[in-house]
């Protein structure tokens, strides 16, 4: 794709400059994502081959940093609040995804990737189940492109709807954790809404992410995969460790707020990097049938969980 700036050195300078800008308080999560999208369209991504590994690493570090802003009782309460809704939503999405795949005549692997990505935690769930169901590279790329695109939409739409409906911090945080696919966009949307929403959203979403383990085991039986390895999100353990340190060691109170602010800045950079992967060329690869299935699943879980939370 032809861009306005062809010189790679200039592209790198601008790219790094925007990353530095995302670390400042002047850039919110949605703006960081929008900057990434605009950059790849008009300038290009000079780090395209390396950016995905940075996204996962920086997201995990930022999530652990957010743990220092939580107390154990807050985390347990949030996890308890979201447990029932998590179980219902995962079962509903996975079941609906199976039938929609049949109706739209999608490949079994692609349908499953879209379902598990919507039901649990977006790209992480897709990455965890891919070695088990053995989809093609194109199917993985397509599922990730759709999930990241819908995540981008959610980051702008969810806070807007939340304010219109006058959702409380607790309601919005819970809604984000259930209705938005990827952890990065969940935390981004919740942080824009408020600190209390951020605490609830982060805790419930990471508790939800642990469902990767039982779902991966069930997936082995469905696809009859022998010898497949389950990818466990170990960084969640470090998140819990950070909560315990912040709860039982008063010493950490002295710098927990600084770590939390740094974690939010790291999240903004993560969202910028995610935006920089959403090129027009990537979006053009998305077919109407897979997009329709993903949209129906997303709308179902969004509206269903919102009604459950409000009532």
C-alpha positions, 0 to 999 in steps of 0.5 A: 500500500502506497503511503505519504512517507516512503522513507523508512527512517522517517517512518520510524521516527514518527512511529517512536514519536507517537509512542512517546506521545501515548505515554503522556496524560494528553492521550486517552485509550481511544485516541491512542488506538485511533493514532495507530490506525491513522498512522498505518493508513497514511504513513505505514508501520515500519515495525510491522514484523515485530509489533505483535510480540511487543503487543503481548509483552507490553499488555501483560506488563501493563496488566500486572502493573494495574494489580498494584491498584487493587486490594484483595477484597476488591478483586474477590468481590469483582470476581464473585460478581462476574462469575455467574455472568461469565459462565452463562455468556461463555456457554451461550456464545460457544453454542450460538457460534456452533449453530451460526457456523452451520447456518453460514457454512463456515469452516469448523475451525474458523467458526470455532476461533471466532466463537472462542475469541468472542466468548473468552478473551479475543486474540489470547483465546484464539492463540491458545486454541489454534495449536489444538484445532490446527486451523490454516494461517489464513483462518487465524489471521482472519479471526484475529483481524475480525476480533481486533476490528470489533475491539476497536469499535467497542473501545469507542462505542461502549463508553458512549452507550454507558454514559447514555444509559447512565451505567454505574462504575460497577455496571460498566466495568462488568459489562466491558469485561463480558462484552468486549473481546480482548483484554486491552480494549476492555481495560482501555474502555473501562479506564476511560469510564472511571477508576472503579470501572477499571478495577472491576473490568480488569479483575473480571476479565482476567478471571474470565481469561482463566476459562481458556484452560477448561475450554482448551481441554474440551476443545481437545475432545471436540477436535480429537487432538492428541498431544496438544499443549494448552497455553496457560496465561501465566501472567495472571498469576503475577497480576494476583501476586501484585494484588497480594503485595498491595494488600498485605505490604503497606510499603507498596502503598507508597508507589502503587499509584505511580505504578498504576499510572505507568501501567495505564500509559503502557496500555495506551501504547499497547492500543496504539500498537494494535491500531497500527496492525489494522491496515486497509489491506488487512480489513479487505481480507475480512469476508462477509460471512465470517464478519456476520457470524462475529457481529451476531455473536458480539451483539448477542453477548453485548445486549444480553449481558447489558440487560442482565447487568441492568436488571 
